[in-house]
């Protein structure tokens, strides 16, 4: 082979090596710092975050004749974060399901390394609330036990852990 061909091959391999190095650095940066999350218009203007601007609680149904079991709609009015980055935050509950996760589209946005984009869903099933894990990496825990698959009923005061955040339902 001529020296010109060898020189071009060397330069080609050097360029290919630098593309590989930049690809690895970009991947590491995305893993360490996450992807850039766009802010909702209310957050950008200095207003309340989307989770705090959740719709007000709907009127409660009449008391259920059924006793005990899961928390009833008429007795649950809010979700309270008891530990984690947003400890003390109270969100009113309506009748619509609430997605919990890192995504800005979630009803309750939790930005920590242990929470998936769409981690869990809090939903109303009949006259009781339930939580469902959405195939998250680190799992969702109710009363210290990991849940998976089907929605699990939760009672008032049950500790539900999503990532580094713990919350409970209250009257």
C-alpha positions as CSV (number, residue, x, y, z in Angstrom):
1,X,0.0,0.0,0.0
2,X,1.1,3.5,-0.6
3,X,2.0,5.9,2.2
4,X,-1.0,8.1,1.2
5,X,-3.5,5.3,1.7
6,X,-1.9,4.4,5.1
7,X,-2.1,8.0,6.2
8,X,-5.7,8.3,5.2
9,X,-6.5,5.0,7.1
10,X,-4.8,6.4,10.2
11,X,-6.7,9.6,10.0
12,X,-10.0,7.8,9.5
13,X,-9.4,5.5,12.5
14,X,-8.4,8.6,14.6
15,X,-11.7,10.3,13.6
16,X,-13.7,7.2,14.4
17,X,-12.0,6.9,17.8
18,X,-12.9,10.5,18.6
19,X,-16.5,9.9,17.7
20,X,-16.5,6.9,20.0
21,X,-15.0,8.9,22.8
22,X,-17.5,11.8,22.4
23,X,-20.4,9.2,22.3
24,X,-19.2,7.7,25.6
25,X,-18.8,11.1,27.3
26,X,-22.3,12.1,26.1
27,X,-23.8,8.9,27.4
28,X,-22.1,9.3,30.8
29,X,-23.2,12.9,31.1
30,X,-26.8,11.9,30.4
31,X,-26.6,9.1,33.0
32,X,-25.1,11.3,35.6
33,X,-27.1,14.5,35.1
34,X,-30.2,13.2,33.4
35,X,-31.8,14.7,30.3
36,X,-32.8,18.3,30.3
37,X,-36.4,18.6,31.6
38,X,-38.5,21.4,30.3
39,X,-40.4,23.5,32.8
40,X,-44.1,23.9,32.6
41,X,-45.3,27.5,31.9
42,X,-46.5,28.0,35.5
43,X,-43.0,27.0,36.8
44,X,-41.1,29.1,34.3
45,X,-43.2,32.2,35.3
46,X,-42.4,31.6,39.0
47,X,-45.8,30.3,39.8
48,X,-46.8,27.2,41.6
49,X,-45.4,23.8,40.4
50,X,-47.8,21.6,38.4
51,X,-48.2,19.2,41.3
52,X,-49.3,21.9,43.6
53,X,-51.8,23.2,41.0
54,X,-53.7,19.9,41.0
55,X,-57.5,20.2,40.6
56,X,-59.4,20.8,43.8
57,X,-61.0,17.8,45.5
58,X,-64.4,16.7,44.1
59,X,-67.4,16.5,46.4
60,X,-67.3,13.3,48.4
61,X,-69.8,10.5,47.9
62,X,-72.1,9.4,50.7
63,X,-70.7,7.1,53.3
64,X,-70.3,3.6,52.2
65,X,-72.2,0.9,54.3
66,X,-69.1,-1.2,54.0
67,X,-66.9,-1.1,57.1
68,X,-63.1,-1.2,57.4
69,X,-60.8,-2.3,54.6
70,X,-59.3,0.3,52.3
71,X,-59.7,4.1,52.7
72,X,-63.1,5.3,51.5
73,X,-63.6,8.1,49.1
74,X,-65.6,10.1,51.6
75,X,-62.8,10.0,54.2
76,X,-59.8,10.7,52.0
77,X,-59.2,14.3,50.9
78,X,-55.5,14.7,50.4
79,X,-52.1,13.1,49.8
80,X,-49.4,14.2,52.2
81,X,-45.6,13.7,51.5
82,X,-44.1,12.7,54.8
83,X,-40.4,12.3,53.8
84,X,-38.2,13.1,50.8
85,X,-37.4,16.3,48.9
86,X,-40.9,17.6,49.0
87,X,-41.7,16.6,52.6
88,X,-44.8,18.5,53.9
89,X,-46.4,19.0,50.5
90,X,-50.1,18.3,50.6
91,X,-52.1,17.6,47.4
92,X,-55.9,17.5,47.2
93,X,-57.3,14.4,45.7
94,X,-60.1,14.4,43.1
95,X,-61.5,11.3,41.4
96,X,-59.0,11.1,38.5
97,X,-55.9,8.9,38.6
98,X,-52.7,10.6,39.5
99,X,-49.4,9.5,37.9
100,X,-46.3,9.7,40.1
101,X,-42.8,10.0,38.6
102,X,-40.0,12.1,37.3
103,X,-41.7,13.1,34.1
104,X,-43.0,16.7,33.9
105,X,-46.3,15.1,32.7
106,X,-46.9,13.4,36.0
107,X,-49.5,14.7,38.5
108,X,-46.9,14.4,41.3
109,X,-43.4,15.1,40.0
110,X,-40.6,13.6,42.1
111,X,-37.2,14.4,40.8
112,X,-34.7,12.0,42.4
113,X,-32.4,9.3,41.0
114,X,-34.5,6.4,42.4
115,X,-37.8,7.4,40.7
116,X,-38.7,6.3,37.2
117,X,-40.3,8.7,34.7
118,X,-43.6,7.0,35.1
119,X,-43.1,5.2,38.4
120,X,-46.6,4.6,39.9
121,X,-50.2,5.5,39.6
122,X,-52.7,6.4,42.4
123,X,-56.2,5.5,41.4
124,X,-59.7,5.3,42.7
125,X,-61.2,1.8,42.5
126,X,-64.8,1.8,43.6
127,X,-64.8,3.5,46.9
128,X,-61.2,2.9,47.8
129,X,-57.8,4.2,46.7
130,X,-55.2,2.0,45.3
131,X,-51.6,2.4,44.1
132,X,-50.1,0.6,41.1
133,X,-46.4,0.2,40.2
134,X,-45.8,1.0,36.5
135,X,-42.9,-1.5,36.1
136,X,-40.5,0.9,37.8
137,X,-36.9,0.0,38.2
138,X,-36.6,0.5,42.0
139,X,-40.2,-0.5,42.8
140,X,-43.1,0.9,44.8
141,X,-43.5,-0.1,48.5
142,X,-46.7,-0.1,50.5
143,X,-46.2,-0.6,54.3
144,X,-42.6,-1.7,53.6
145,X,-43.6,-4.4,51.1
146,X,-42.8,-4.2,47.4
147,X,-45.8,-4.3,45.1
148,X,-46.0,-5.1,41.4
149,X,-48.6,-5.6,38.7
150,X,-52.2,-5.1,39.8
151,X,-53.3,-2.1,41.9
152,X,-53.0,-2.6,45.7
153,X,-55.6,-1.0,48.0
154,X,-54.1,1.5,50.5
155,X,-55.6,2.6,53.8
156,X,-55.4,6.0,55.4
157,X,-52.0,6.4,57.0
158,X,-50.3,3.6,55.0
159,X,-46.8,4.6,54.0
160,X,-46.3,4.5,50.3
161,X,-42.7,4.8,49.2
162,X,-41.7,5.9,45.6
163,X,-38.0,6.3,45.2
164,X,-36.7,8.4,48.1
165,X,-40.2,9.9,48.8
166,X,-42.8,8.6,51.2
167,X,-46.4,9.7,51.2
168,X,-49.7,8.7,52.8
169,X,-53.4,9.4,52.3
170,X,-55.2,11.5,54.9
171,X,-58.7,12.7,55.7
